[in-house]
Amino acid sequence: MTPHSALRERLTAGLTVLSTLSFTLALLAGMPYVLWQATGVPWPDRISSWQELGARLAEPISDPLVIDLLAVVGWVCWAAFACTVIREICWYTAHLPQLLHDRRTHKEHVAALSVKGSLAALCIGTLVVALLSLWRPSTASAQQPSAAHTVRPPIAVTAPLNPLTGQKTTGQMPAAPGPAKAATAAFHPGHPERDAGAAAVRHVEYTVKEGDNLWDLAHTHLGDALKWPRIYALNKDRVQHDGAQLTDPDLLKPGWQLTIPVSHQPTSPPPNAGSASSAAPDTAPQTSSAPPAPARPTPDQKLTAGQQLDRTHPASARPHQDGDTADRKVEAKRGPAAIGFGEASLIGVTAAAGLLAARRYWYVYQRRLRRLDDEAPAPALSPLVDKAAQAAQAATQPHPSSDPEDLVTRRTPPQHPRSADTVTIGVDDNAEIPLDVLASAGGCTWTGAGAEDAARALLTGILTAAERQRPGPPRVSAVVPEELAACLLPGLPKQFTALTQAADTAQAVRWAEQHLVAHARAQHDRDTPPPGPEAENIAEEAGPGSLVLLAAPDAAHIGQIQALAARSQPGILTVLTLDSPLPGAEHWHIAADGTTTRPVTSARHPGQLELFRLTPDAGRDMTEVLLGAHGQRPHLRALPNQQPPSRVARPQPASAPEEPEPEPPAASDRPPTSASRPQQTTPVRLHVLGPVTLYVRGHDEPVGTNLRPEVHEFLALLAAHPTGLLAADIADKLHLEPGTEQNSLKNLRRAVRRALRAATGISEREFILRQGELHKLHPDLIETDLSDFTRILKRAFSSAGESAPDALAHVRAALSHYCGPFAQGADHLWADAIREHLTTQATDAALRLAHQAEHSPADQQQRDGILALLEHLGALHPDHERLTQHAIRLYRAAGSHDAARHAYTRLKRHLAELGLEPAPATQALIAPRTTARRMG
């Protein structure tokens, strides 16, 4: 906004003050003046007593009497209005602090008044609000501009607000044609040139918090509160997650996402910025310059709360007073440390990494528990778990440097999770806070509306940390009374990985005391090691780890908990109570949004700590995944002393000494691979079952091998959705940076078009159809192996009376397209559900044939064909236990005991990599032969 625009807005506010003041003074002073001049004092001079007044009223009504009565009514109305004005002046004076923070107070007050009282409130309130608009000063810059930068050059490319200093990054650059027009288009949605100038404007995504308003947001991010209409114009047509829209500038709901333009100075553009801005949208790739290095803050510059971006924004970072420029550049790009699931759920990226680790085990056990005759699809993961896993995967991926030639702009990934044995409880200045802050002498007490949700998130964090340490033991465990555990995380067995449920508080205290004794014994063994080689083994032992005692004790157990809390130490014991204050313990009051109030003297982190929190529904979703990762069904109470499957010692059958692994038998009938492709009916064939590959009709070698990974991911995504996907869904699955979706999708379509036009010679048709916001592969130009696989597999068992040879032929034809898992070699988390679904379809088809061959007479040729299919799928999915079970049965029925033993050994080796063992049913298939061998 130019200085003239700012002056014009301030003049508008001044005119509002003058007009409202004039109207109010006219009512207060003008009405009595008119009454005085028209009628004077309506009280008669001759009346000196009540008798004379009664006699006067008894006289016949005359015109002077009517005028006097009307004058009395006028004076009474003026007096009532004056009293109302005085009352409203007192009210607005008393509520002046609220009006400074939130102007909705004025509207709510006017709406609550009656019609006769609303006029005075409207006049006084409008006057007060307008005066506040003129009185509120603009944000003072921490660094005054030098004389060299007094005259600002035309803006062609803007730079983001420096998150370290809150200042605007300055720089010199040549002017671009039409800068004012491009800036106007950028700040007004629907402008004809907004898309062309979108790449020249930086925006931030802000999550609305309780008490936020557009005035303060403009004051914080734009440097001038009067610029709030910019934010309103950018977001008034945006549909929020709850389906509502920003229709009232004074009504913001917590959790809404707002796009905020960043006020800053221009920076130097890339060398080809001028030519890129004038090029046609579909003729040159969109380029983006790397973010500039943040300026080093001077000692006298101080950050204020209003100058910092929202903590959840990827660009926010914690300021450091030391370190070189490179360290601060890395810090400025640091992503968020927390993952939000709405208004009442928030977990850390460290806990999300545990959910990501649990997903793989969850899929393995889903395959184990699935029945062959189950026609229903496998249960899907909770959207909350999917979102957390996606964030954790993005955090663990290597972060490549920004490349101007990148086709898409990805979202800033979250911060790297902490080590596998770390449990975090919240975030402070966009950094995760470990559990050790609770381990203070005397214990810690949580109270407040958010205490229960925070405790649920704490237990979930402990359980997810245990998932990252599998198959090893967890380093942090928890003991919780059974009644409290049923309230926080219902459905868990009494002993589940890192969580143990005690019958009551007294038993929980005894277990905590035993933990302290075990720690003392381990410390004594380390201090006085025995002579000999055993000393090295003792030094390598990790010890009992850390224990968290979470309880809500009554008055009878307060003394026991207090005595135990006195020995609380980081890394050894943490005592936490809910809504039961302990004498001498730290008292943390937790609000519903996780904001924590702590004692200033004992707070180890002086910032504003926000604890992680989970609602009961979110905690139930995560508990179901954790139970499924151990092969247990949710909501089933375990029997006493029952251990989870991963901890139960499974009976090992008697076996002979380990023999050399036999070589797998040569398969005489292997299904076709990608080398023997079916006849193409379209110019292009896309393979997604296996590595993503493109073939052109008439050529045996694949094309487009030099395409970027994001282009292959884009094609695989469209192949998995043949009916098409909306641009918003594609941007969400590809993790595109908000605001860059259109340019990124345009670049992806252009890359596909260039590669396939060069390979096929087709230049007049589009390979990616775009119907509004819907994108899909052109069915007449591109065919996929996925569609052929699905179509042929439906025929295999479509008829109940179909013969076994016909079913085998159809399954073999379908599996000839199945050369590997969906998008093999690419780690796309959105593809996991699709990959598992297709794997289930392929394996179920082979297992059905194997089941029929086991329970009905089949000739040798059919049995060999089925075994070839099982071997083919077993090589692609070596941890699929049911494939191995059926293969062992068929091998033993054919007398190939060595092949059966080899299949079992392969399965055992791959399950060992996951820390698992074959199920007892699988072990029993090998046990009879091994027992007979030992007896012989």
N, C-alpha and C positions, 0 to 999 in steps of 0.2 A: 504494500500500500504506500502511495506517495505521501509526502508531507501535506500536499493540498487535500488529499482524501481524508487524512486524519484530522486536519483543521475543519473540513466540512462536517465530519461526524461530531466534532466537539461543538461546532456552531449549532448543529441540529439539537444537541442536548441543551445548549444554552437557550435556544428559542423555546424549547419545551418548558424550561424553568420560567421564562418570562411570561409565556401564555398562561401557564397554570397559576402563577402568582397573581397575574392580573385578574383572572377569573375569580380566584378566592378573595382578593381584596374587594372586587366589585360586589360580591355577595355580602361580605362582612361590613364594608363601609358604604357602599352605594345604596343598599336597601334602606338603612335608616335615614340617609340623606333624602331619598325620594319621599319616604313617609313623612319626614319632618316638613319638607317643603309643600307637600300636598295637603296634609291634614293637621299638622302640628301635633300638640299633645292631645290625645282623644279624651282625656279625663276632664269632665266639666268643671269650671272654676267655682260655680255656685253651690256645689254639693260638698257639704262638710260633715254629714253624718249618714248612717245607714238608712234612716228614715227618708232623708231627702233622695237617696239613691233609689229606694223602692218607689217613691212617688214619681221620680223621673221615669223609671221603667214602666210605670203604669200609664203614662201618658200615651196618646195615640202615636203610632209609628210615623215618623216624618223622614224626609230625605236627609237632613243633618244627622239624625240619630243613626240611620243606616250607614252613613259615611263614617261616623265615629266608631260604630261596631266593626266595620271592615278594617279600620285603622288599628283597632285593638287586636284583631286577628293577625294582621300583618306584623305588629310589634311582637306578639307572642311567637309567631313562626320564626322571626329573626332571632329572638332570644333562644329558642330551642336549637336553631342552627348554630348560633355562637357557642352554646354549651357543648354541642356535638363536636364542633371544631376544637374546642379546648380539650375535650376528652380524647380526641384522635391525636392531637399534638402530644399529649402525655403518653399515649400508647406507643406512638412511633418513636418517641424519645427513649422509652424503656426498652424497646426492641431494636434499637439501632444496631447493636452488634450482630443480631441475626440478619438484618437487612444488608449489612456489609458483606456477609458470607453467602446469603441465598436470597435472591429477589422474589422467589416463590412465596416467601412469607407475606409479602404485600398482597398478592392475589388471593392467597388462602384467607387472609383476614377480611378482605372485601367480600369474598364469596360467603363468608359466615355471617355477615351483617344483614339487617333488614333493609328494605328499600329506602326508608327515610334516613337511615344512618349511613348508607353506602355512599351518598353524595359527598359528605364531608370527608369520609375515609378515602374516597377516590381522589379528591382534590389534594388533601394533605399527603397521601401516599405517593401520588405521582410527583408532587413537588419534592418530597424527600428523596425518592429514587433518582430523579433527574439531578438533584444537587449532589448525590453520592457519585453519579456518573461523572460529573465535572470535577469533583474533589479527589476521586481516586487517582493517584499518580501512576504513571507508566513505570515498567520495570527498569530499574537503573542498571546500566551495563557495568560489568566489573572492570572493563578496560575501555577507556575513552578512545574514540577514533582519533588517529593522528590527522594532521593537516593534509597529508598526501591522500587520505581517503575521504576527505570531506565531500568531494564530488564523486558520486557513484557512477560507474560506467553502466551502460545498458546490460541487463542480465540475460545471458543466453543459457547458461547451465548453472544450477544452484547446487550447493553442497550441504550436507546434513549438519545439524547442530552438533557441536563437539560435546559428547557426553561427559568428558573429563572436566571441562571448565565451564560449561554452560554458555560459552561464547560462540560467536559466529566465525567460521573459518573464512578468512579473507584471501584475496588473490587477484591478480590482474589477468584479464583475458580480452581477446578481441570481441567486438560486438557482432552479434548475429543478426541477420535481417529479420525485422519485425519482432523485436523482443517483447514489446509491450503487448502485442496481440497474442503471442504465445503464452505470456504470463496470465493474461485475462482468461484464455481458454483453459488453462490448467486449473484455475480456481473456480470455474463455473461448469458443473456437469451439464452435459447436453450441448455445450458449445461446439460448433462445427469443427474447430481445430483443436479440440481437447486431446484427441487421440494422437495427433501429430506432435503435440508438445508435452505429452505425458512423461516422456523420458527425461525432460529437462527440469522436472520438479521433484523434490524429495518430500516424502510424507512419512509419518510414523503412525503405527497402529497403537491406539491407547485403549485400555480397559477401564471403563467407568467404575469408580469406587463410590461408596456412600458419601454424600455431601458434595460431590463434584458439580460444577456448573460451567457453562460455556464461558462465562466472564473470567473465571479463574484459569481455565484451560488456555484461553487466548493470552492471558497475562503471563502464564508460565512458558508456553511454547512459541508464541508469536511476539512476545515482548510488549504487547499493547493490548489491554483488555478490550478496547473498543473494536478490535478486529474479530470479535466472536462471530459476526455474520459469515466470515469465511468458513469456519468450522461447520456452522449450521448448513450452509449451502452445499458443502461436500457430502454431508451425511443425511440430509433430510429424506432422500429417496432410498436409503439403505435399509434393507430388511434385516432385523436383528435375529438372534438365535431363538428368541421367544415369539417371533412372528410380528412384533410391533415395529413401528417406525418412529423416527424423531419428527414429530409434528409440532411440538411445543418447545421453543428454545429454552424454556425454564424447567423442563421436565426431562431429567436424565435418570435412567434406571441402572442400578449397579449390575455389572456384567456385560453391558453393551460394549460393542467395539466401535470406536470412532477413528476416522482417518483425519489426521491433523497435519496441515502443511507446516513445514519447518521454516522459520524465518532465519535467513543467513545471507552472507555475502557471496558473490560469484567466485568460482574457482576456475583454474585453467582447464580447458577442455582438451580431449585428445586431438591429435593433429588433424584427423578427418572429421571433426565434429561439424564443421560448417557444411561439408558435402553430405554428411549423413543426414543432417536435418532437412535438406532439400531433396533427398532421394525419394523415389516412389516407395510406398510401404511394402510392396511385394517384390521389389527388385534387388534389394541389398539387405544383408543381415543386420539386425539391430545390435548395436554395440553399447556397452556401458563402461564408463570410466571407473577405475578403482577408487574406493573412498580415500580422501586425503588423510595424511598423517595428522593426528590431533596436536594442537598447539600445547606447548609446555606451560602449565600454570605458574604464574608468579606467586611469590610468598604472600603478597597482600590480597590475592584473589581468593575469595571464599565462596563455597557453594552454598546455596540456599535450597530449601525444599522446593521452592517454586521454580528453580532453574534446572532441576533434575528431571529426566524423563521417567516415565512409569517403569517400575522395577521389572515388570513382566515383559517389557519390550526388549527384543533381541539386542538393540543397540545400547542399552543401559549398561553401565559398568561402574565398578567401585573405584573412586579416585585414589591414587597413590601419590605420596609426596616424594618418593624416591624412585630410582630405576631410570633406565635410558629410554630413548624415544621408541625403540623397537618393542620394548616390553609394554609400553603404554599403548602402542598400536594393537598389540594382541589383546590387551585388556579391553580396548574400546570395542572390539569385535566379539567380545564374550557374550554368549547367548544366555537365555534365562536358566535358572537353576531349579525352577519349579514348573510343574505341569498342572494346569487348572482343568477341572471338570465341571465348570459351572460355578454357581455362587457358594456352594457349601462343600466342595471337595477340592483338595489340593495335595499333591504328593511331590516329592523330590525326584530329580532325575536318577539319583542313586537307587531309590526304591523301584523306579521304573525299570532300571537295568535288571533287577531281580525278577520282575514280571517277564521281561524279555527272555531270561534264562529259563523260566518255568514254562514258556510256551512250547519249547521243543519237547519237553517231557510230557506236556499235556497232549500233544499230537500223537506221541508214541503210545500213551495209554488209551487214547481214543481208538486207535487201531486194535489194541488188545481187547477192549471191551465191546467192540462192534460185533454184532451177530450177523451171520451170513444171510439170514432170512429177513433182516431188518431193511425195509424199503425206504424208511425215512432218512433224510440226509443227516449227516453228522451235525451235532450242535455247534453253533457258531460261538466264537469268542465274544465276550462283552465289548461293546464299543469303547468303554473306558479302558479296558485292558489293551485293546488295539491301539488306542491313541497313545497310551503310555509306552507301549512297545515301540511304536513308530518314533516317538521322541527319543527313547533310549538308543535305538539303533542309529538314528541320525547323530546322536552325541558320540557314539563310539566309532563312527566312520572317520577316516582321515579327512581333514578339512583342506581341500585344495585352495591355493591362492586364486584370487579373482582374475579371470582371463577376459580381456575385452572381446574375444571372439566366441565366448560362450553363447550357446543358443538360448538357454533358459537361465533365469536367476532364481536360485533356490533360497528358501527361507534360511535365516541364520540358525544354525543348529544349536541345541542347548549345550550347556557346559558338559565337560567330561564328568561322568559319575566318579564318585570316590572309590577307594579300594573295596574289594568284595566283602571284607569283614567290617565295614563301617556302616553304622546306622545313623541316619540324620533325622532331626526332629523339626526343622523349619529353615527359613531363609532370613538372613540379615544382610541388608545392603547387597542383594542379589548374589549371596554366597550361602551355600548350605552349612548349617550348624550341626556339629556332631552331637551324639547322645551324651558325651562326657560332661556337657555343661550342666546336666541334671545331677551329676554325682558329687554333690557338695556335702560336707559334713553336716549332719542334722536332717538330711533328706530334702525333699521338695514336695510341695502341695499345689495341685491345680484346682482352681475353682473358676466358675463362670459358665456362661452359656455354651462356650466352645470346648470345655474341658473334655467332655465325653468323646466328641469327634476327634480331638487331638490325641486322646489315648488310643482310639481305634486306629488312627494313622500310625502311631508309634508301634503298636503290635504288628501291624501289616508291614512296617519297615523292617522289623526284626525277622519276620518270616520270609520276606523277599531277599534279605541279606543271606539267609541260610540257603536259598535256592542258588545263589551265585557261587556258593562254596561247595556244592555237591560235586563228587560224592564224599568229600571230607566233612568233618563235624563242624557245626556253626561255632563261631567265636563269641557271639552274643546270643544269649538265651533269656527267656522270661518265665517268671512264675506268677500266676494269677489265680486267685480264688475262683472256683468253678462258677459261682453265681455271677461274679463280675464278668468273667469270660463269656458266659452265655448272653450277657447284655451287649457286650462290645462286638464279639465275633461269634455268633451262634452257629452251631453245626460242626464245630471242630471236635475231633476226638480229644480225650484227656491228655494224651501225649502225641504231639504232632511237631516233628522236626525241632524247632527252637522254642516251642511253647509248651509249658507243662501246667495243667490245671490242678490246683490243690482242692481238697474237699472243703476246707475253710481257711480262714486267715491264720489260725494257729499252725496248721500244717504248712502253709506257705512260709511262715516265719522259720519253722524248723528246717525246711529245705534250704532257705537262705543261709541259716547258720551252718548247715553242713557244707554249703558252698564255700563259706569263709574258712572252714577247717581244711577243706581240700586245697584251697589257695595257700594257706599257711604251710601245709605239708609239702606242697610243690616248691614253695620258696625255700623251705628248709633243705630239701633235696638238692636244689640248685646251689645253695650256699655251702653245703658240706657234701660234695659229691664223693662217692666211694672210689677207691683206687681201681685202676684198670680200664678196660674199654667201655665199661658201663657208664663212665662219666660223660662220654660224648653223647650217648643216647639220651641221658637225662637232660643235657644242655639243649638238645634239639627238641625236646617235648615242649609243646606250646602252653601247657597248663590248662586249668579248668575254664579259662575264658572269663567273660564278663556276664554278670547276672543282673537282670532288672526285676525288681519286686514291685508289682503294681497291685495296689489293694485300696479298698474303701473301708477301713476298719471302723468298728464301733468303739464305744467307750471302754469296753473290756479289754481290747487289744491295742489301745493307743500306746500304753507303756511298752509293750513288746516291740512294736514298730519303731518307737522312739529310740529304744536302746539299740536296735539294729541299724537305724539310720545314722547313729553317731559314728558307725564304722564304714560309712559309705565312702568309696574311693573310685576315681576314674579307672576304668579298665578292670575293676574287680566287682564292685557292687553299687547299684543305683536303687535307691528307695524312693518310690513315687506314690503318693496317695491322691485320691480324687475326693474332693468336697469334704475332706476330713483333716482339718489343719493340725499339724504336729507342732508341739512346742519346740521352738528353735529351728524350725524348717523354713526354707525359702517359700514365700507365698507368691505364686504366679496367678494372676487373674487373666483369663483367656476369654476374649470376646467371641461373638458368634462368627466373625470373619477371620479368626485366628490371631488377631492382634493381641499381643501379650504385654501386660504391665508387670514389671519386676522390680524388686528392690534395687535402687540405684547403687548402693554400696556393694552389693554382691553380684551385680550383672557383669559377666566377663566380656560381653559384647555390648558396647554402649549404644548401638543402633536400635532401630525399631524391629524387634523380632516378630516374625509372623510364622506361627506354627502350622505344620501340615495338618490337614483335617480331612476326614472321610465321613460322609453320611452313612447311615445304616445300609442303604441300597448299594452305594458304591463299595462299602466294605464287604457286602455279601457277594458282589460280582468278583471281587479279587479273591475272596476266600474260596469260591467255587473253582477258580482257575488253579489256585494252590493245591486244593484237594485233588483236582483232576491230574495235576502233575505228579501225584503219588498214587494214582490208580484208585482213589477213593471217591465214592459218589457223594455229592453234597447233601447236606441236611440229614445225614445219618449219624446218630450218636454211636460212638464206638463202645464196645464192651469194656469193663474194667480191665486194666493192665494190657489192653490191646495195643500193639505197636503199628505204626503205618507200614505199608508193604515194603518201602525202601529200607526200613530198619529191621524187619523181621528176618531172622536167619532161616533161609529156606533149606529144606532137607536136601542134601547132596546124595545122589545115588552112588552106590559103590561102583567104582570104575577102575579099570586097569591103569597102569602107569601111562603117562601121556605118550602117544605114538606120533610118529611123523604124520603131518597132514597129507592125506592122499590127494592126488591131482583130480580135478573135476572131470567127469566123463565128457567125452566129445559129443556135442549135440548134433545129431544127424539132420534135425529139422528145425532150423532156426527161423524166427520170423524175419521178414525183410527189414532192413535198416534204411537210414536216410539215403544210402547210396543207390538203392533201387526205388526211385520215386515213382508214384503213379502218374498216369498221363495227365498233363495239365489241360484245363479247359479255358483258362484265362491267361492273359499275358504275364501275370506275376503270381507267384505262389509264396506264401509266407508260412514258415515253419516256426511254431512256438512250443511244440512238444519236444523239448530238448533246447539247445541253444537257439536263440532268435536268428533266423537265416532267411534271406531272400533269394528266390530263384526266378529267372526269366525263361519263358518258353523258348525252347530250342537251344538252351545252353545248360551244360551239366555243372558248371562251376557256379557257386553263389555269387551274387552281386551285392554291392553296398557294404562290403566288409570294412570299409574305412569310415562308415557312418559313426557318429558319436553315440556313446551309450544311452544318452537321453532320447535319441531318436529310436533306438531299438526298444526302449522301455515304452515309448509312446505307441509304437506299432503293436507291441504285445498287449498293451492295455486295450487298444481298439479291437484286437483280435479276440480278446476275452469277452467283449461286449459287442457282438455283431449287430445288435439293433441300435447301437450308438450310445454316446455319453455326452452329457452337457459339459460345457467349458468349465463350469464351477467344480464339477466332480473330477474332471481331469486335473485341474489345478490343485485340488486337495490331495489327490493321490500322488501327484508328482512333487508335492511340497514346493509349489511355486510361491515366490515372494508376492504378497498382496500388492496390487497395483501394477504388476508386470505380466499378468496372465495373458492379456491379449497379444502383446508383443512376443511372449514366449511361445504361445501356440502358433502364431504366424510364422515364427522362425522354424518351428518343427514341421509345419506343413510345407514350408518352402524347401527344407532339407530333403524331405521325402520326394517332393515333386522333382527336384533337380536330379536326384540319384536315379529315380525310375524313368524319367523322361530320357535321360542319357542312355539307360540300358535298353529300353524298349523302343525308343524312337517315337513314342506317342506324345505329342506336344499340345494337342488341342483339348485334352480331357484332364480332369482332376482325379488323382488317386485317393485323396481324402475328401469325402463329401462333407460339405458344411451347410447345414440347413438351420439358419439362425444360430443358436448356440449349440446345436447338436452336431457332433463329429462322429463319423463312422467310415469304415473302409468301403470303397466302391465295390459292390458285389460283382459287377461285370468286368472289373479289371484286376481284382486281387481275390484269390481264394486262399484258404488256410487249411493246414492239416488238422487243426482243432475241430473245424466244422465237419470234416470227413470222419474223424474219429468218433465224434458224437453221433453222427447220422448212422454210421455202420453199426455201432454198438447197440443202438436201439433195436436193430433188426435181429440181433443175436437171440434174444429171449422174448421177442414180441409175441410169438405164438407158443401156446402151452404144449402143443403137440409136435413141436419141431424136433427132429431127430438130433441125436448127439453129434453125428458128423457134420450136419448143417450148422449147428450152433458153434462147433469148433471152428468151422471155416469162417463164420462171421467174426468170431472173436479174434482169430488169427489175422483177419483182414483189418480189423479195427486196431489191434495192437501193432500192426506194421507201421502205423502212423505214430505210435507212442515210442519215441526214441529217447525219452528222458522226461524228467519232471518239467512242468510248465516253466518256461523262461529259465532253463537250467543255466547255472553259472552267474546269474544276476541276483543280487540280494535285495529284492524289492519286497518290503513287508506287506504291501497291498496284495501281492501275488500269492501269499501263503495260503489264504483260504481257497483261492482258485486252484492252487497246486494240490492241496489236500483233497479237494473235491474230485479232481480228475484222477488222482491216484486211487481214490476209493472206487471210482467207476471201473478203472482198469483192473485193479486187484480183485474186486468183487466178481467181475466176469470170469477171470481165471479160476477163482476159488469155487465158483459154481460148477464149472466143468470138472474140477478136481473132485468135488464132493460127489458129483454124479458118477465119476469113474470109480470112486471108492465103494459106493453102495450099489452099483449095478455092473453087470458083466460088460467089459470093454476089451476090445482087441488090443494087441500090442502096439499097433500103429497109432490108435487114438491115445493110448497112455503115453507114448513117446512124444506125441504132439503136445499133450497137456503139460508134460514135464518140461518140454522146451519153453513153453510159455511161462511156467513158474520160474525157470532158471533166468529167463530174460527179465522178468520183473524183479526177481531176487537180486540180480546184479545191479538194477537201478535203485532198489530200495532194500539194502541189506539188513536194515533193522526192522523190517516188517515180519513179525513173528509168525503170523498165521500162514503166510506164504511158505515159510520153512516147515511148518507143521504138516501141511498137505504134501509138500515135496518129500518129506521123510516117509510118510505113509505110502506114497506111490513107489518110492525107491525100494522100500522094504517088501512091498507086494511083488515087485519085479525081481527081488533077490539081489538088488544092488545095495548091500549094506555099507560098503565103503562110501558110496555117493551120499547115502543118508547121513553117515558120520561127518562127511565133509560139509554138508549143508548145516548141520548142527554147530560145528566148530566155527563156521563163518558167522553164523548168527551170534554165537556167544562172544566172539571177538568184537563185533560191532556194538553189541549191547554193553560190553565192558567199557567202551569209550564213553558211554553215557552214565557209567556208574550203576548199571542195571545187570540183572541176571535173567536167563531164560525162565519163563514161568514153569511151575511144577508140571503142568500138562505137557510142555515141550520136553522137559527132562525125562518124563516117563516114557516117551517114545524111544529114547535111546537106552534107558535103564535095562530092559529085558535082555538085550543083546550083550551089553557089557557084563551083566551078572552071569549070563551063560558062559561067557568067555572065561571069567574068573573061576567058575565051577569046573570048567574043562581043564 
